[in-house]
């Protein structure tokens, strides 16, 4: 068996201080793997471990030429779209399943927070009244039916909500699929949830035309990608519809700044929808599994096992879906 070097290009600020040493220890459990750095890489077959800060164009050309596998244990991969020529012949495994449950629960939590705030009675309320509407029969539109959208849509369907799924990037969808939202009655939507990938077609898909089609009272939830939303149009919609509210975890420009101050109708979080207590351990376990399979499986077996995780399979007619 051949020896490989594993090189981590970047880490994220939410990762624990000991993450690099933990990752190094995990990699070196494999007898034929070395853990190196970009500053000290060797002339060996290479496995790159990347994140959303990685630009392959910045990787030394010699290193990229000897790279045989890229592991991207992140859910966002749209930044690779412009670098297709650099990775098209290198298997690139995306870890979008790692954060899927966390992001789905962020969206579900926002639904309950926005629609089902629990009242508190400091003394016994003899009237026992609660002016609320049940989630059942509430119309919700979920944009995207991948790992995240499926959990969100299926969960809300079980609760009895009227779920419409819009996913322009898949051919089949078990829910009502409307290829173009203009063909549906968007004005009936009470909740809008984003769960789709970002590319040239979905960029600013939530724009003025979209918001002009909504009713006066909508809960808008974006835990997907910031540039899906034309923020100027969202702000205008919220200002003119005081009963509407938005939960935003991602923004066109991050970190968000003063431009979002003074919007009481917006609950802002700092790109943490996919973050959880055990995230680092799940990342390491994902990397361990991919490394082990890459060493033990033949090429066809490896490609078959990671069919849904290979970025090459998400490149459809020049678009990352």
C-alpha positions as CSV (number, residue, x, y, z in Angstrom):
1,X,0.0,0.0,0.0
2,X,1.1,3.5,-0.8
3,X,1.9,6.2,1.8
4,X,-0.1,9.4,1.7
5,X,0.2,12.8,3.4
6,X,-2.9,14.5,4.8
7,X,-2.9,18.3,4.8
8,X,-5.5,20.5,6.5
9,X,-5.8,23.8,4.6
10,X,-7.9,25.8,7.0
11,X,-9.9,25.5,10.2
12,X,-13.0,27.4,11.3
13,X,-13.2,29.8,14.3
14,X,-15.9,27.6,16.0
15,X,-13.6,24.6,16.2
16,X,-11.9,23.9,19.5
17,X,-8.4,24.9,20.2
18,X,-7.1,21.4,20.3
19,X,-8.8,20.4,17.0
20,X,-5.6,20.3,14.9
21,X,-3.8,18.1,17.4
22,X,-6.8,15.9,17.7
23,X,-7.0,15.6,13.9
24,X,-3.3,14.9,13.7
25,X,-3.7,12.1,16.2
26,X,-6.6,10.6,14.3
27,X,-4.8,10.7,11.0
28,X,-1.6,9.1,12.4
29,X,-3.6,6.2,13.8
30,X,-3.4,5.0,10.2
31,X,0.1,3.5,9.7
32,X,0.5,4.8,6.1
33,X,-0.7,8.4,6.7
34,X,1.4,11.4,7.6
35,X,-0.1,14.7,8.9
36,X,1.7,17.6,7.3
37,X,1.1,21.3,6.8
38,X,1.0,23.6,3.7
39,X,4.3,25.0,4.8
40,X,6.0,21.7,5.0
41,X,4.4,19.3,2.5
42,X,6.5,16.5,1.0
43,X,6.6,14.9,-2.4
44,X,3.9,12.3,-1.6
45,X,0.5,11.5,-2.8
46,X,-1.7,14.0,-1.0
47,X,-5.2,14.1,0.7
48,X,-6.4,17.6,1.3
49,X,-8.8,18.5,4.0
50,X,-10.6,21.7,3.2
51,X,-13.3,24.1,4.5
52,X,-15.2,27.1,3.2
53,X,-12.2,29.3,3.4
54,X,-10.2,27.1,1.0
55,X,-9.5,28.4,-2.4
56,X,-7.9,25.7,-4.5
57,X,-6.3,28.4,-6.7
58,X,-4.2,29.4,-3.7
59,X,-2.8,25.8,-3.2
60,X,0.7,25.4,-4.6
61,X,0.5,23.9,-8.0
62,X,2.9,21.1,-7.2
63,X,0.8,20.1,-4.3
64,X,-2.4,20.1,-6.2
65,X,-0.9,17.9,-8.9
66,X,-0.1,15.2,-6.4
67,X,-3.5,15.4,-4.7
68,X,-5.5,12.3,-5.1
69,X,-8.4,13.1,-2.8
70,X,-10.1,16.1,-1.3
71,X,-12.2,15.8,1.9
72,X,-14.5,18.8,2.5
73,X,-16.2,18.1,5.8
74,X,-18.5,21.1,5.4
75,X,-22.0,21.6,4.0
76,X,-21.3,24.7,1.8
77,X,-19.4,24.0,-1.4
78,X,-20.5,26.8,-3.7
79,X,-17.1,28.5,-3.5
80,X,-15.7,25.6,-5.5
81,X,-17.9,26.4,-8.6
82,X,-15.4,28.7,-10.2
83,X,-12.6,26.2,-9.7
84,X,-14.1,23.2,-11.5
85,X,-11.0,22.8,-13.7
86,X,-8.9,22.3,-10.6
87,X,-10.9,19.6,-8.9
88,X,-12.8,17.9,-11.8
89,X,-10.3,15.0,-11.8
90,X,-9.7,14.8,-8.1
91,X,-12.4,13.0,-6.0
92,X,-13.9,15.6,-3.7
93,X,-16.0,14.2,-0.9
94,X,-18.4,16.7,0.8
95,X,-19.6,16.3,4.4
96,X,-23.0,17.9,4.0
97,X,-24.5,15.1,6.1
98,X,-22.5,16.2,9.2
99,X,-24.4,19.4,9.9
100,X,-27.7,18.5,8.2
101,X,-29.6,17.5,11.4
102,X,-28.3,20.6,13.2
103,X,-29.4,23.0,10.5
104,X,-32.7,21.3,10.1
105,X,-33.3,21.7,13.9
106,X,-32.4,25.3,13.6
107,X,-35.1,25.8,11.1
108,X,-37.6,23.8,13.0
109,X,-36.8,25.7,16.2
110,X,-37.4,28.9,14.4
111,X,-40.8,27.7,13.3
112,X,-41.8,27.0,16.9
113,X,-40.2,30.2,18.2
114,X,-41.9,32.3,15.6
115,X,-45.4,30.7,15.7
116,X,-45.7,29.0,19.1
117,X,-44.2,31.3,21.8
118,X,-45.3,29.8,25.1
119,X,-47.0,32.2,27.5
120,X,-45.9,32.3,31.2
121,X,-48.4,33.0,34.0
122,X,-46.8,34.3,37.2
123,X,-50.1,33.8,38.9
124,X,-52.9,31.3,38.1
125,X,-54.9,32.5,35.1
126,X,-58.5,31.6,35.8
127,X,-59.6,32.3,32.2
128,X,-57.2,29.7,30.8
129,X,-57.3,31.4,27.4
130,X,-54.7,31.2,24.7
131,X,-55.2,33.1,21.5
132,X,-53.1,30.9,19.2
133,X,-53.4,29.1,16.0
134,X,-52.2,25.5,15.7
135,X,-49.5,24.6,13.4
136,X,-51.8,22.1,11.8
137,X,-53.1,23.2,8.4
138,X,-50.6,26.2,8.4
139,X,-49.1,26.6,4.9
140,X,-45.3,26.3,4.8
141,X,-43.0,26.3,1.7
142,X,-39.6,24.6,2.0
143,X,-37.1,25.5,-0.7
144,X,-34.8,22.5,-1.2
145,X,-35.3,18.8,-0.6
146,X,-31.8,17.6,0.2
147,X,-30.5,16.3,3.5
148,X,-31.8,19.3,5.4
149,X,-35.0,20.1,3.5
150,X,-36.1,16.5,3.7
151,X,-35.9,16.5,7.6
152,X,-37.7,19.9,7.8
153,X,-40.5,19.1,5.3
154,X,-41.1,15.6,6.6
155,X,-41.2,16.7,10.2
156,X,-43.6,19.6,9.5
157,X,-45.8,17.3,7.4
158,X,-46.1,14.9,10.3
159,X,-47.3,17.8,12.4
160,X,-50.1,18.4,9.9
161,X,-48.7,21.5,8.3
162,X,-49.5,22.0,4.6
163,X,-46.0,21.6,3.1
164,X,-45.1,22.7,-0.4
165,X,-41.6,21.7,-1.5
166,X,-39.8,23.6,-4.2
167,X,-36.6,22.1,-5.4
168,X,-35.5,23.0,-9.0
169,X,-32.4,20.8,-8.7
170,X,-34.1,17.4,-8.4
171,X,-36.4,15.5,-10.7
172,X,-38.5,13.7,-8.2
173,X,-39.9,14.9,-4.9
174,X,-42.4,13.0,-2.7
175,X,-44.2,16.3,-1.8
176,X,-45.9,18.6,-4.2
177,X,-43.1,19.9,-6.4
178,X,-43.5,23.2,-8.1
179,X,-40.5,23.7,-10.4
180,X,-41.1,27.5,-10.5
181,X,-42.7,29.1,-7.4
182,X,-44.7,31.5,-9.7
183,X,-46.9,28.5,-10.6
184,X,-48.1,28.1,-7.1
185,X,-50.1,30.3,-4.7
186,X,-47.3,31.7,-2.7
187,X,-49.6,34.2,-1.1
188,X,-51.1,31.4,1.0
189,X,-47.7,30.7,2.6
190,X,-47.4,31.5,6.3
191,X,-43.8,30.2,6.7
192,X,-40.9,30.2,4.2
193,X,-37.8,28.0,4.9
194,X,-34.7,28.0,2.8
195,X,-32.8,24.7,2.4
196,X,-31.3,24.9,-1.1
197,X,-27.8,25.2,-2.4
198,X,-26.4,28.4,-3.9
199,X,-25.4,28.7,-7.5
200,X,-26.0,31.1,-10.4
201,X,-29.7,30.1,-10.6
202,X,-30.6,30.3,-6.9
203,X,-28.6,33.5,-6.3
204,X,-31.1,36.2,-5.1
205,X,-34.0,33.8,-5.8
206,X,-35.7,35.5,-2.8
207,X,-36.0,38.9,-4.4
208,X,-38.4,41.8,-4.8
209,X,-40.7,39.8,-7.1
210,X,-40.7,37.0,-4.5
211,X,-41.5,39.1,-1.5
212,X,-44.1,41.1,-3.4
213,X,-45.9,37.8,-3.8
214,X,-46.2,37.1,-0.1
215,X,-49.1,37.9,2.2
216,X,-49.0,40.4,5.0
217,X,-47.9,38.0,7.7
218,X,-45.0,35.6,6.9
219,X,-42.3,33.9,8.9
220,X,-39.1,33.8,6.8
221,X,-36.3,31.5,7.9
222,X,-32.9,31.4,6.2
223,X,-30.3,29.0,7.6
224,X,-28.9,28.0,4.2
225,X,-26.8,30.5,2.3
226,X,-26.9,34.3,2.7
227,X,-26.7,35.2,-1.0
228,X,-30.0,33.3,-1.7
229,X,-31.7,36.4,-0.4
230,X,-31.7,39.9,-1.9
231,X,-31.5,41.6,1.5
232,X,-32.6,45.0,0.3
233,X,-36.0,43.5,-0.8
234,X,-36.3,41.5,2.4
235,X,-35.9,44.7,4.4
236,X,-38.4,46.6,2.4
237,X,-40.9,43.8,2.8
238,X,-40.4,43.7,6.5
239,X,-40.7,47.4,6.9
240,X,-44.0,47.5,5.0
241,X,-45.4,44.3,6.7
242,X,-45.0,44.8,10.5
243,X,-46.7,41.4,11.3
244,X,-43.9,39.5,9.4
245,X,-40.7,38.3,11.0
246,X,-37.4,36.7,9.9
247,X,-34.9,34.4,11.4
248,X,-31.5,34.9,9.7
249,X,-28.4,32.8,10.4
250,X,-26.6,33.7,7.1
251,X,-26.1,37.0,5.3
252,X,-25.0,38.3,2.0
253,X,-22.0,39.9,3.7
254,X,-20.6,38.3,6.9
255,X,-20.2,39.2,9.6
256,X,-23.4,41.3,9.5
257,X,-23.0,44.9,10.5
258,X,-24.9,48.0,11.4
259,X,-27.1,47.7,8.4
260,X,-29.2,45.1,10.3
261,X,-29.5,47.1,13.5
262,X,-32.9,48.6,14.2
263,X,-34.8,45.7,12.7
264,X,-36.9,44.3,15.6
265,X,-38.6,41.9,13.2
266,X,-35.3,40.1,12.5
267,X,-33.7,37.5,14.9
268,X,-30.1,37.3,13.9
269,X,-27.6,34.6,14.6
270,X,-23.9,34.4,13.5
271,X,-23.8,31.5,11.0
272,X,-24.2,28.9,13.7
273,X,-27.2,26.8,12.5
274,X,-24.9,23.9,11.8
275,X,-22.8,24.2,15.0
276,X,-23.4,21.9,17.9
277,X,-21.5,20.7,21.0
278,X,-20.2,17.5,19.3
279,X,-19.5,19.0,15.9
280,X,-15.7,18.6,16.0
281,X,-16.0,14.9,17.0
282,X,-18.5,14.3,14.1
283,X,-16.1,16.0,11.7
284,X,-13.2,13.8,12.8
285,X,-15.4,10.7,12.6
286,X,-16.4,11.6,9.0
287,X,-12.8,12.2,8.0
288,X,-11.8,8.9,9.7
289,X,-14.4,6.9,7.7
290,X,-13.4,8.5,4.4
291,X,-9.7,7.9,5.0
292,X,-10.3,4.3,5.9
293,X,-12.5,3.7,2.9
294,X,-10.1,5.4,0.6
295,X,-7.3,3.1,1.7
296,X,-9.4,-0.2,1.9
297,X,-11.8,0.0,-1.0
298,X,-11.0,-0.2,-4.7
299,X,-11.8,2.9,-6.8
300,X,-15.2,1.7,-8.0
301,X,-16.3,0.6,-4.5
302,X,-15.2,4.0,-3.1
303,X,-17.1,6.0,-5.8
304,X,-20.2,3.8,-5.3
305,X,-20.2,4.3,-1.5
306,X,-19.8,8.1,-1.8
307,X,-22.0,8.6,-4.8
308,X,-24.1,11.3,-3.1
309,X,-21.1,12.9,-1.4
310,X,-18.9,13.3,-4.5
311,X,-18.9,16.9,-5.7
312,X,-18.3,15.6,-9.3
313,X,-21.8,14.1,-9.2
314,X,-23.2,17.5,-8.2
315,X,-21.8,19.2,-11.3
316,X,-24.7,19.1,-13.7
317,X,-24.3,20.9,-17.1
318,X,-21.9,23.4,-15.7
319,X,-23.8,24.1,-12.4
320,X,-23.2,22.9,-8.9
321,X,-26.5,21.7,-7.5
